[in-house]
């Protein structure tokens, strides 16, 4: 079992959603693919340029193709633009902010091979998860109550 002093190396996959907007008359519309690609580029620019406490982004992989799926709930096609971030986090708590995102799809812990958490570390991790999901729930409530 390793201590958390060396950092946690991980690959995190985020898929950014894009729903096309129909144009007015002939001009101005954007396809699902284009909206997803723009969302991915905007978010990657933020991740590269805005420091996140406890996180060092080592590599950003944009090579995966945009894919389209049918959304049964909204009865429309939705495009997703994947990005894989290779990063180092100071603690597991720092990784929670990536896992608690709508865009989160997958995480692969590269190193260390195993982790050992004491009681206090586990309590802090659980509290951090609570904080992230509470903030996310409040964000959703504001988003859907505004409509």
C-alpha positions as CSV (number, residue, x, y, z in Angstrom):
1,X,0.0,0.0,0.0
2,X,1.3,3.4,-0.9
3,X,0.9,6.7,0.9
4,X,-0.8,9.6,-1.0
5,X,2.3,11.9,-0.8
6,X,3.5,11.1,-4.3
7,X,0.2,12.0,-6.1
8,X,-2.2,10.0,-8.0
9,X,-1.8,9.7,-11.8
10,X,-5.0,9.1,-13.7
11,X,-6.6,9.2,-17.1
12,X,-10.1,10.8,-17.0
13,X,-12.5,10.6,-20.0
14,X,-15.0,13.4,-20.4
15,X,-17.5,13.5,-23.2
16,X,-18.8,17.0,-24.0
17,X,-22.4,17.1,-25.2
18,X,-23.6,19.0,-28.2
19,X,-27.2,19.6,-29.3
20,X,-27.6,21.5,-32.6
21,X,-29.4,24.7,-32.8
22,X,-31.6,25.3,-35.9
23,X,-30.9,28.5,-37.7
24,X,-33.2,31.4,-38.4
25,X,-34.3,31.2,-41.9
26,X,-31.3,30.0,-43.9
27,X,-28.3,31.2,-41.7
28,X,-27.0,30.6,-38.2
29,X,-27.7,27.0,-37.5
30,X,-25.1,24.7,-36.0
31,X,-25.0,20.9,-36.2
32,X,-24.8,18.7,-33.2
33,X,-21.2,17.8,-34.1
34,X,-20.1,21.4,-34.4
35,X,-21.7,22.3,-31.0
36,X,-20.1,19.3,-29.3
37,X,-16.7,20.2,-30.8
38,X,-17.0,23.8,-29.7
39,X,-18.0,22.8,-26.2
40,X,-15.0,20.4,-26.0
41,X,-12.6,23.1,-27.3
42,X,-13.9,25.7,-24.8
43,X,-13.7,23.3,-21.8
44,X,-10.2,22.1,-22.8
45,X,-9.0,25.7,-23.1
46,X,-10.3,26.4,-19.6
47,X,-8.6,23.2,-18.3
48,X,-5.3,24.1,-19.9
49,X,-5.3,27.8,-18.9
50,X,-7.1,27.9,-15.5
51,X,-5.1,26.3,-12.7
52,X,-7.0,23.8,-10.5
53,X,-5.7,23.4,-7.0
54,X,-4.3,20.0,-6.4
55,X,-4.4,19.0,-10.1
56,X,-1.6,19.0,-12.7
57,X,-2.8,18.2,-16.3
58,X,0.0,16.4,-18.1
59,X,-1.7,15.6,-21.4
60,X,-4.9,16.3,-23.3
61,X,-6.0,13.8,-26.0
62,X,-8.5,15.2,-28.5
63,X,-7.9,12.4,-31.1
64,X,-11.2,10.5,-30.4
65,X,-14.0,11.0,-33.0
66,X,-17.2,12.8,-32.2
67,X,-20.1,10.3,-32.0
68,X,-23.8,10.8,-32.2
69,X,-26.5,8.9,-30.3
70,X,-30.3,9.2,-30.1
71,X,-31.7,10.7,-26.9
72,X,-35.0,8.9,-26.0
73,X,-35.9,11.5,-23.4
74,X,-35.7,14.6,-25.8
75,X,-36.4,12.7,-29.0
76,X,-33.4,14.0,-30.8
77,X,-29.9,13.2,-31.8
78,X,-27.1,14.3,-29.5
79,X,-23.4,14.5,-30.4
80,X,-20.6,13.9,-27.9
81,X,-17.0,15.1,-28.2
82,X,-14.6,13.0,-26.1
83,X,-11.4,14.2,-24.5
84,X,-9.0,12.2,-22.3
85,X,-7.1,14.0,-19.7
86,X,-3.9,12.5,-18.2
87,X,-3.4,14.2,-14.9
88,X,-1.7,14.0,-11.5
89,X,-3.8,14.8,-8.4
90,X,-2.4,15.5,-5.0
91,X,-5.2,13.5,-3.3
92,X,-8.3,11.5,-4.1
93,X,-10.4,14.4,-3.0
94,X,-9.0,16.5,-5.9
95,X,-10.1,13.8,-8.4
96,X,-13.7,14.0,-7.2
97,X,-14.4,17.3,-9.1
98,X,-13.8,15.4,-12.3
99,X,-16.0,12.4,-11.4
100,X,-18.9,14.6,-10.3
101,X,-19.2,16.3,-13.7
102,X,-22.0,15.5,-16.2
103,X,-19.3,14.9,-18.8
104,X,-17.5,12.2,-16.8
105,X,-17.4,8.8,-18.5
106,X,-14.4,6.8,-17.2
107,X,-11.4,7.0,-14.9
108,X,-8.3,4.9,-15.0
109,X,-5.9,5.1,-12.1
110,X,-2.4,4.7,-13.5
111,X,-0.4,5.0,-10.3
112,X,-0.1,4.0,-7.5
113,X,-1.2,0.4,-7.8
114,X,-2.9,0.5,-4.4
115,X,-4.0,3.1,-1.9
116,X,-4.4,3.1,1.8
117,X,-6.7,5.6,3.5
118,X,-6.9,6.1,7.2
119,X,-10.1,7.1,9.0
120,X,-9.6,10.8,8.7
121,X,-8.7,10.6,4.9
122,X,-11.8,8.6,4.3
123,X,-14.0,11.1,6.1
124,X,-12.5,14.0,4.1
125,X,-13.1,12.1,0.9
126,X,-16.7,11.4,1.7
127,X,-17.3,15.0,2.7
128,X,-15.7,16.2,-0.5
129,X,-18.0,13.9,-2.5
130,X,-21.0,15.3,-0.6
131,X,-19.9,18.9,-1.3
132,X,-19.5,18.2,-5.1
133,X,-22.8,16.5,-5.5
134,X,-24.6,19.1,-3.4
135,X,-23.2,21.9,-5.5
136,X,-24.1,20.0,-8.7
137,X,-27.7,19.5,-7.4
138,X,-28.0,23.2,-6.7
139,X,-26.7,24.0,-10.1
140,X,-29.3,21.7,-11.7
141,X,-32.1,23.2,-9.6
142,X,-31.1,26.7,-10.7
143,X,-30.8,25.6,-14.3
144,X,-34.2,23.9,-14.5
145,X,-36.1,26.4,-12.3
146,X,-35.0,29.3,-14.6
147,X,-36.9,27.8,-17.6
